[in-house]
Amino acid sequence: MGTGLTIRWALKHDVYIGSRSIDRAEVVASRLFNLARGFYQSDMEGSITGLLNKDAISESEIVVVCFPPEATIEAARALSIIL
């Protein structure tokens, strides 16, 4: 689900991919950016950038959590999305 949303939103918006590891975030963001460019080529106005989770959240107007169900509650608590 996250891949599909990311490549569609990146057509017109800047998208931040968060991870606990900056290296992983950058690898995933690069892969998704290249995938989106394949679909949109020169029409793509947005970007896809990998950041640490806390930085992705602070840079975003909207946060979409795309974790496997068993990891969602723990990850959200760690990121202070829910108390």
PDB file as gemmi writes it, atoms N, CA and C in Angstrom:
CRYST1    1.000    1.000    1.000  90.00  90.00  90.00 P 1                      
ATOM      1  N   MET A   1       0.823  -1.182   0.000  1.00  0.00           N  
ATOM      2  CA  MET A   1       0.000   0.000   0.000  1.00  0.00           C  
ATOM      3  C   MET A   1       0.876   1.257   0.000  1.00  0.00           C  
ATOM      4  N   GLY A   2       1.914   1.269   0.804  1.00  0.00           N  
ATOM      5  CA  GLY A   2       2.777   2.442   0.901  1.00  0.00           C  
ATOM      6  C   GLY A   2       3.450   2.790  -0.417  1.00  0.00           C  
ATOM      7  N   THR A   3       3.858   1.781  -1.173  1.00  0.00           N  
ATOM      8  CA  THR A   3       4.509   2.018  -2.462  1.00  0.00           C  
ATOM      9  C   THR A   3       3.553   2.711  -3.425  1.00  0.00           C  
ATOM     10  N   GLY A   4       2.347   2.183  -3.536  1.00  0.00           N  
ATOM     11  CA  GLY A   4       1.369   2.771  -4.448  1.00  0.00           C  
ATOM     12  C   GLY A   4       1.023   4.204  -4.096  1.00  0.00           C  
ATOM     13  N   LEU A   5       0.804   4.468  -2.812  1.00  0.00           N  
ATOM     14  CA  LEU A   5       0.497   5.829  -2.378  1.00  0.00           C  
ATOM     15  C   LEU A   5       1.669   6.767  -2.656  1.00  0.00           C  
ATOM     16  N   THR A   6       2.865   6.314  -2.339  1.00  0.00           N  
ATOM     17  CA  THR A   6       4.053   7.151  -2.504  1.00  0.00           C  
ATOM     18  C   THR A   6       4.258   7.568  -3.955  1.00  0.00           C  
ATOM     19  N   ILE A   7       4.223   6.608  -4.870  1.00  0.00           N  
ATOM     20  CA  ILE A   7       4.516   6.975  -6.261  1.00  0.00           C  
ATOM     21  C   ILE A   7       3.408   7.842  -6.858  1.00  0.00           C  
ATOM     22  N   ARG A   8       2.174   7.692  -6.397  1.00  0.00           N  
ATOM     23  CA  ARG A   8       1.102   8.553  -6.895  1.00  0.00           C  
ATOM     24  C   ARG A   8       1.192   9.965  -6.305  1.00  0.00           C  
ATOM     25  N   TRP A   9       1.430  10.059  -5.006  1.00  0.00           N  
ATOM     26  CA  TRP A   9       1.522  11.376  -4.372  1.00  0.00           C  
ATOM     27  C   TRP A   9       2.738  12.158  -4.843  1.00  0.00           C  
ATOM     28  N   ALA A  10       3.813  11.463  -5.187  1.00  0.00           N  
ATOM     29  CA  ALA A  10       5.035  12.148  -5.608  1.00  0.00           C  
ATOM     30  C   ALA A  10       4.871  12.864  -6.946  1.00  0.00           C  
ATOM     31  N   LEU A  11       3.808  12.580  -7.671  1.00  0.00           N  
ATOM     32  CA  LEU A  11       3.555  13.291  -8.923  1.00  0.00           C  
ATOM     33  C   LEU A  11       3.465  14.791  -8.667  1.00  0.00           C  
ATOM     34  N   LYS A  12       2.820  15.190  -7.583  1.00  0.00           N  
ATOM     35  CA  LYS A  12       2.605  16.615  -7.296  1.00  0.00           C  
ATOM     36  C   LYS A  12       3.080  17.062  -5.913  1.00  0.00           C  
ATOM     37  N   HIS A  13       3.556  16.108  -5.077  1.00  0.00           N  
ATOM     38  CA  HIS A  13       3.879  16.453  -3.690  1.00  0.00           C  
ATOM     39  C   HIS A  13       5.255  15.912  -3.291  1.00  0.00           C  
ATOM     40  N   ASP A  14       5.823  16.533  -2.270  1.00  0.00           N  
ATOM     41  CA  ASP A  14       7.046  16.005  -1.666  1.00  0.00           C  
ATOM     42  C   ASP A  14       6.647  14.958  -0.637  1.00  0.00           C  
ATOM     43  N   VAL A  15       7.237  13.771  -0.753  1.00  0.00           N  
ATOM     44  CA  VAL A  15       6.912  12.650   0.125  1.00  0.00           C  
ATOM     45  C   VAL A  15       8.163  12.293   0.924  1.00  0.00           C  
ATOM     46  N   TYR A  16       7.997  12.105   2.225  1.00  0.00           N  
ATOM     47  CA  TYR A  16       9.100  11.708   3.094  1.00  0.00           C  
ATOM     48  C   TYR A  16       8.891  10.274   3.541  1.00  0.00           C  
ATOM     49  N   ILE A  17       9.901   9.460   3.361  1.00  0.00           N  
ATOM     50  CA  ILE A  17       9.881   8.069   3.791  1.00  0.00           C  
ATOM     51  C   ILE A  17      10.648   7.998   5.100  1.00  0.00           C  
ATOM     52  N   GLY A  18       9.997   7.574   6.156  1.00  0.00           N  
ATOM     53  CA  GLY A  18      10.645   7.479   7.458  1.00  0.00           C  
ATOM     54  C   GLY A  18      11.094   6.067   7.767  1.00  0.00           C  
ATOM     55  N   SER A  19      12.162   5.986   8.544  1.00  0.00           N  
ATOM     56  CA  SER A  19      12.677   4.703   9.011  1.00  0.00           C  
ATOM     57  C   SER A  19      13.485   4.946  10.281  1.00  0.00           C  
ATOM     58  N   ARG A  20      13.726   3.879  11.030  1.00  0.00           N  
ATOM     59  CA  ARG A  20      14.617   3.987  12.196  1.00  0.00           C  
ATOM     60  C   ARG A  20      16.063   4.122  11.751  1.00  0.00           C  
ATOM     61  N   SER A  21      16.345   3.739  10.508  1.00  0.00           N  
ATOM     62  CA  SER A  21      17.697   3.798   9.949  1.00  0.00           C  
ATOM     63  C   SER A  21      17.710   4.757   8.768  1.00  0.00           C  
ATOM     64  N   ILE A  22      18.560   5.769   8.817  1.00  0.00           N  
ATOM     65  CA  ILE A  22      18.652   6.726   7.708  1.00  0.00           C  
ATOM     66  C   ILE A  22      19.097   6.027   6.429  1.00  0.00           C  
ATOM     67  N   ASP A  23      19.993   5.048   6.554  1.00  0.00           N  
ATOM     68  CA  ASP A  23      20.448   4.322   5.361  1.00  0.00           C  
ATOM     69  C   ASP A  23      19.287   3.597   4.695  1.00  0.00           C  
ATOM     70  N   ARG A  24      18.477   2.929   5.481  1.00  0.00           N  
ATOM     71  CA  ARG A  24      17.321   2.211   4.925  1.00  0.00           C  
ATOM     72  C   ARG A  24      16.327   3.194   4.316  1.00  0.00           C  
ATOM     73  N   ALA A  25      16.070   4.292   4.993  1.00  0.00           N  
ATOM     74  CA  ALA A  25      15.131   5.297   4.474  1.00  0.00           C  
ATOM     75  C   ALA A  25      15.599   5.820   3.121  1.00  0.00           C  
ATOM     76  N   GLU A  26      16.880   6.089   3.002  1.00  0.00           N  
ATOM     77  CA  GLU A  26      17.416   6.618   1.743  1.00  0.00           C  
ATOM     78  C   GLU A  26      17.365   5.583   0.621  1.00  0.00           C  
ATOM     79  N   VAL A  27      17.630   4.328   0.942  1.00  0.00           N  
ATOM     80  CA  VAL A  27      17.569   3.257  -0.066  1.00  0.00           C  
ATOM     81  C   VAL A  27      16.133   3.093  -0.564  1.00  0.00           C  
ATOM     82  N   VAL A  28      15.181   3.039   0.361  1.00  0.00           N  
ATOM     83  CA  VAL A  28      13.777   2.881  -0.021  1.00  0.00           C  
ATOM     84  C   VAL A  28      13.303   4.098  -0.813  1.00  0.00           C  
ATOM     85  N   ALA A  29      13.647   5.295  -0.359  1.00  0.00           N  
ATOM     86  CA  ALA A  29      13.240   6.513  -1.061  1.00  0.00           C  
ATOM     87  C   ALA A  29      13.811   6.550  -2.475  1.00  0.00           C  
ATOM     88  N   SER A  30      15.048   6.167  -2.633  1.00  0.00           N  
ATOM     89  CA  SER A  30      15.675   6.143  -3.961  1.00  0.00           C  
ATOM     90  C   SER A  30      14.968   5.148  -4.875  1.00  0.00           C  
ATOM     91  N   ARG A  31      14.668   3.966  -4.359  1.00  0.00           N  
ATOM     92  CA  ARG A  31      13.978   2.950  -5.153  1.00  0.00           C  
ATOM     93  C   ARG A  31      12.600   3.444  -5.582  1.00  0.00           C  
ATOM     94  N   LEU A  32      11.864   4.043  -4.656  1.00  0.00           N  
ATOM     95  CA  LEU A  32      10.527   4.532  -4.976  1.00  0.00           C  
ATOM     96  C   LEU A  32      10.572   5.735  -5.916  1.00  0.00           C  
ATOM     97  N   PHE A  33      11.569   6.590  -5.747  1.00  0.00           N  
ATOM     98  CA  PHE A  33      11.728   7.738  -6.645  1.00  0.00           C  
ATOM     99  C   PHE A  33      11.980   7.260  -8.075  1.00  0.00           C  
ATOM    100  N   ASN A  34      12.863   6.284  -8.227  1.00  0.00           N  
ATOM    101  CA  ASN A  34      13.143   5.749  -9.561  1.00  0.00           C  
ATOM    102  C   ASN A  34      11.914   5.080 -10.169  1.00  0.00           C  
ATOM    103  N   LEU A  35      11.138   4.395  -9.341  1.00  0.00           N  
ATOM    104  CA  LEU A  35       9.900   3.777  -9.810  1.00  0.00           C  
ATOM    105  C   LEU A  35       8.910   4.847 -10.269  1.00  0.00           C  
ATOM    106  N   ALA A  36       8.737   5.887  -9.470  1.00  0.00           N  
ATOM    107  CA  ALA A  36       7.820   6.970  -9.821  1.00  0.00           C  
ATOM    108  C   ALA A  36       8.269   7.677 -11.094  1.00  0.00           C  
ATOM    109  N   ARG A  37       9.563   7.919 -11.220  1.00  0.00           N  
ATOM    110  CA  ARG A  37      10.081   8.570 -12.438  1.00  0.00           C  
ATOM    111  C   ARG A  37       9.792   7.726 -13.666  1.00  0.00           C  
ATOM    112  N   GLY A  38       9.805   6.411 -13.523  1.00  0.00           N  
ATOM    113  CA  GLY A  38       9.482   5.528 -14.629  1.00  0.00           C  
ATOM    114  C   GLY A  38       8.050   5.698 -15.099  1.00  0.00           C  
ATOM    115  N   PHE A  39       7.152   5.986 -14.161  1.00  0.00           N  
ATOM    116  CA  PHE A  39       5.752   6.201 -14.517  1.00  0.00           C  
ATOM    117  C   PHE A  39       5.510   7.597 -15.074  1.00  0.00           C  
ATOM    118  N   TYR A  40       6.097   8.603 -14.439  1.00  0.00           N  
ATOM    119  CA  TYR A  40       5.736   9.987 -14.733  1.00  0.00           C  
ATOM    120  C   TYR A  40       6.736  10.730 -15.602  1.00  0.00           C  
ATOM    121  N   GLN A  41       7.973  10.253 -15.655  1.00  0.00           N  
ATOM    122  CA  GLN A  41       9.051  10.874 -16.416  1.00  0.00           C  
ATOM    123  C   GLN A  41       9.147  12.356 -16.095  1.00  0.00           C  
ATOM    124  N   SER A  42       8.991  13.228 -17.052  1.00  0.00           N  
ATOM    125  CA  SER A  42       9.206  14.652 -16.802  1.00  0.00           C  
ATOM    126  C   SER A  42       8.001  15.340 -16.159  1.00  0.00           C  
ATOM    127  N   ASP A  43       6.863  14.654 -16.023  1.00  0.00           N  
ATOM    128  CA  ASP A  43       5.676  15.254 -15.417  1.00  0.00           C  
ATOM    129  C   ASP A  43       5.733  15.279 -13.893  1.00  0.00           C  
ATOM    130  N   MET A  44       6.700  14.596 -13.297  1.00  0.00           N  
ATOM    131  CA  MET A  44       6.780  14.489 -11.843  1.00  0.00           C  
ATOM    132  C   MET A  44       7.279  15.804 -11.253  1.00  0.00           C  
ATOM    133  N   GLU A  45       6.445  16.412 -10.416  1.00  0.00           N  
ATOM    134  CA  GLU A  45       6.792  17.685  -9.784  1.00  0.00           C  
ATOM    135  C   GLU A  45       7.242  17.521  -8.337  1.00  0.00           C  
ATOM    136  N   GLY A  46       6.909  16.399  -7.722  1.00  0.00           N  
ATOM    137  CA  GLY A  46       7.246  16.177  -6.323  1.00  0.00           C  
ATOM    138  C   GLY A  46       8.578  15.474  -6.163  1.00  0.00           C  
ATOM    139  N   SER A  47       8.835  15.054  -4.947  1.00  0.00           N  
ATOM    140  CA  SER A  47      10.085  14.356  -4.629  1.00  0.00           C  
ATOM    141  C   SER A  47       9.791  13.253  -3.616  1.00  0.00           C  
ATOM    142  N   ILE A  48      10.757  12.368  -3.449  1.00  0.00           N  
ATOM    143  CA  ILE A  48      10.680  11.319  -2.436  1.00  0.00           C  
ATOM    144  C   ILE A  48      12.017  11.326  -1.712  1.00  0.00           C  
ATOM    145  N   THR A  49      11.975  11.577  -0.414  1.00  0.00           N  
ATOM    146  CA  THR A  49      13.190  11.736   0.381  1.00  0.00           C  
ATOM    147  C   THR A  49      13.148  10.807   1.589  1.00  0.00           C  
ATOM    148  N   GLY A  50      14.239  10.151   1.888  1.00  0.00           N  
ATOM    149  CA  GLY A  50      14.337   9.292   3.056  1.00  0.00           C  
ATOM    150  C   GLY A  50      14.861  10.051   4.259  1.00  0.00           C  
ATOM    151  N   LEU A  51      14.179   9.914   5.388  1.00  0.00           N  
ATOM    152  CA  LEU A  51      14.562  10.577   6.636  1.00  0.00           C  
ATOM    153  C   LEU A  51      14.370   9.618   7.805  1.00  0.00           C  
ATOM    154  N   LEU A  52      14.944   9.967   8.931  1.00  0.00           N  
ATOM    155  CA  LEU A  52      14.617   9.242  10.156  1.00  0.00           C  
ATOM    156  C   LEU A  52      13.150   9.475  10.480  1.00  0.00           C  
ATOM    157  N   ASN A  53      12.511   8.530  11.126  1.00  0.00           N  
ATOM    158  CA  ASN A  53      11.079   8.632  11.432  1.00  0.00           C  
ATOM    159  C   ASN A  53      10.701   9.972  12.043  1.00  0.00           C  
ATOM    160  N   LYS A  54      11.416  10.383  13.080  1.00  0.00           N  
ATOM    161  CA  LYS A  54      11.061  11.621  13.778  1.00  0.00           C  
ATOM    162  C   LYS A  54      11.169  12.833  12.861  1.00  0.00           C  
ATOM    163  N   ASP A  55      12.139  12.832  11.959  1.00  0.00           N  
ATOM    164  CA  ASP A  55      12.306  13.948  11.028  1.00  0.00           C  
ATOM    165  C   ASP A  55      11.234  13.927   9.941  1.00  0.00           C  
ATOM    166  N   ALA A  56      10.885  12.743   9.467  1.00  0.00           N  
ATOM    167  CA  ALA A  56       9.823  12.625   8.464  1.00  0.00           C  
ATOM    168  C   ALA A  56       8.504  13.144   9.031  1.00  0.00           C  
ATOM    169  N   ILE A  57       8.224  12.817  10.284  1.00  0.00           N  
ATOM    170  CA  ILE A  57       6.996  13.282  10.924  1.00  0.00           C  
ATOM    171  C   ILE A  57       7.002  14.790  11.089  1.00  0.00           C  
ATOM    172  N   SER A  58       8.115  15.339  11.553  1.00  0.00           N  
ATOM    173  CA  SER A  58       8.157  16.784  11.798  1.00  0.00           C  
ATOM    174  C   SER A  58       8.113  17.601  10.506  1.00  0.00           C  
ATOM    175  N   GLU A  59       8.528  17.027   9.394  1.00  0.00           N  
ATOM    176  CA  GLU A  59       8.505  17.725   8.105  1.00  0.00           C  
ATOM    177  C   GLU A  59       7.165  17.611   7.389  1.00  0.00           C  
ATOM    178  N   SER A  60       6.288  16.753   7.873  1.00  0.00           N  
ATOM    179  CA  SER A  60       5.072  16.407   7.131  1.00  0.00           C  
ATOM    180  C   SER A  60       3.834  17.130   7.628  1.00  0.00           C  
ATOM    181  N   GLU A  61       2.935  17.416   6.694  1.00  0.00           N  
ATOM    182  CA  GLU A  61       1.615  17.939   7.034  1.00  0.00           C  
ATOM    183  C   GLU A  61       0.670  16.792   7.358  1.00  0.00           C  
ATOM    184  N   ILE A  62       0.857  15.666   6.689  1.00  0.00           N  
ATOM    185  CA  ILE A  62       0.033  14.474   6.878  1.00  0.00           C  
ATOM    186  C   ILE A  62       0.967  13.287   7.057  1.00  0.00           C  
ATOM    187  N   VAL A  63       0.663  12.416   8.006  1.00  0.00           N  
ATOM    188  CA  VAL A  63       1.477  11.217   8.234  1.00  0.00           C  
ATOM    189  C   VAL A  63       0.596   9.999   7.968  1.00  0.00           C  
ATOM    190  N   VAL A  64       1.082   9.115   7.116  1.00  0.00           N  
ATOM    191  CA  VAL A  64       0.397   7.867   6.819  1.00  0.00           C  
ATOM    192  C   VAL A  64       1.280   6.746   7.351  1.00  0.00           C  
ATOM    193  N   VAL A  65       0.732   5.935   8.228  1.00  0.00           N  
ATOM    194  CA  VAL A  65       1.476   4.831   8.824  1.00  0.00           C  
ATOM    195  C   VAL A  65       1.225   3.577   7.989  1.00  0.00           C  
ATOM    196  N   CYS A  66       2.291   3.052   7.414  1.00  0.00           N  
ATOM    197  CA  CYS A  66       2.198   1.848   6.571  1.00  0.00           C  
ATOM    198  C   CYS A  66       3.136   0.781   7.110  1.00  0.00           C  
ATOM    199  N   PHE A  67       2.759   0.221   8.233  1.00  0.00           N  
ATOM    200  CA  PHE A  67       3.510  -0.862   8.852  1.00  0.00           C  
ATOM    201  C   PHE A  67       2.698  -2.144   8.749  1.00  0.00           C  
ATOM    202  N   PRO A  68       3.353  -3.291   8.894  1.00  0.00           N  
ATOM    203  CA  PRO A  68       2.572  -4.520   9.034  1.00  0.00           C  
ATOM    204  C   PRO A  68       1.693  -4.385  10.289  1.00  0.00           C  
ATOM    205  N   PRO A  69       0.497  -4.963  10.274  1.00  0.00           N  
ATOM    206  CA  PRO A  69      -0.422  -4.793  11.406  1.00  0.00           C  
ATOM    207  C   PRO A  69       0.196  -5.080  12.766  1.00  0.00           C  
ATOM    208  N   GLU A  70       0.999  -6.122  12.857  1.00  0.00           N  
ATOM    209  CA  GLU A  70       1.563  -6.493  14.161  1.00  0.00           C  
ATOM    210  C   GLU A  70       2.589  -5.478  14.678  1.00  0.00           C  
ATOM    211  N   ALA A  71       3.093  -4.593  13.833  1.00  0.00           N  
ATOM    212  CA  ALA A  71       4.096  -3.614  14.254  1.00  0.00           C  
ATOM    213  C   ALA A  71       3.526  -2.210  14.434  1.00  0.00           C  
ATOM    214  N   THR A  72       2.303  -1.983  14.035  1.00  0.00           N  
ATOM    215  CA  THR A  72       1.749  -0.631  13.988  1.00  0.00           C  
ATOM    216  C   THR A  72       1.632   0.020  15.360  1.00  0.00           C  
ATOM    217  N   ILE A  73       1.038  -0.653  16.334  1.00  0.00           N  
ATOM    218  CA  ILE A  73       0.827  -0.045  17.654  1.00  0.00           C  
ATOM    219  C   ILE A  73       2.158   0.296  18.316  1.00  0.00           C  
ATOM    220  N   GLU A  74       3.085  -0.639  18.320  1.00  0.00           N  
ATOM    221  CA  GLU A  74       4.394  -0.393  18.938  1.00  0.00           C  
ATOM    222  C   GLU A  74       5.118   0.763  18.246  1.00  0.00           C  
ATOM    223  N   ALA A  75       5.100   0.789  16.936  1.00  0.00           N  
ATOM    224  CA  ALA A  75       5.781   1.858  16.197  1.00  0.00           C  
ATOM    225  C   ALA A  75       5.123   3.206  16.453  1.00  0.00           C  
ATOM    226  N   ALA A  76       3.802   3.247  16.465  1.00  0.00           N  
ATOM    227  CA  ALA A  76       3.101   4.493  16.718  1.00  0.00           C  
ATOM    228  C   ALA A  76       3.390   5.023  18.112  1.00  0.00           C  
ATOM    229  N   ARG A  77       3.417   4.158  19.093  1.00  0.00           N  
ATOM    230  CA  ARG A  77       3.761   4.581  20.455  1.00  0.00           C  
ATOM    231  C   ARG A  77       5.182   5.133  20.504  1.00  0.00           C  
ATOM    232  N   ALA A  78       6.097   4.462  19.834  1.00  0.00           N  
ATOM    233  CA  ALA A  78       7.495   4.912  19.821  1.00  0.00           C  
ATOM    234  C   ALA A  78       7.630   6.279  19.171  1.00  0.00           C  
ATOM    235  N   LEU A  79       6.768   6.580  18.239  1.00  0.00           N  
ATOM    236  CA  LEU A  79       6.825   7.861  17.531  1.00  0.00           C  
ATOM    237  C   LEU A  79       5.919   8.912  18.138  1.00  0.00           C  
ATOM    238  N   SER A  80       5.285   8.593  19.267  1.00  0.00           N  
ATOM    239  CA  SER A  80       4.393   9.507  19.996  1.00  0.00           C  
ATOM    240  C   SER A  80       3.195   9.945  19.182  1.00  0.00           C  
ATOM    241  N   ILE A  81       2.777   9.104  18.233  1.00  0.00           N  
ATOM    242  CA  ILE A  81       1.582   9.405  17.470  1.00  0.00           C  
ATOM    243  C   ILE A  81       0.362   9.159  18.345  1.00  0.00           C  
ATOM    244  N   ILE A  82       0.419   8.062  19.114  1.00  0.00           N  
ATOM    245  CA  ILE A  82      -0.662   7.778  20.059  1.00  0.00           C  
ATOM    246  C   ILE A  82      -0.045   7.589  21.436  1.00  0.00           C  
ATOM    247  N   LEU A  83      -0.815   7.811  22.467  1.00  0.00           N  
ATOM    248  CA  LEU A  83      -0.303   7.648  23.835  1.00  0.00           C  
ATOM    249  C   LEU A  83      -0.815   6.399  24.480  1.00  0.00           C  
TER     250      LEU A  83                                                      
END                                                                             
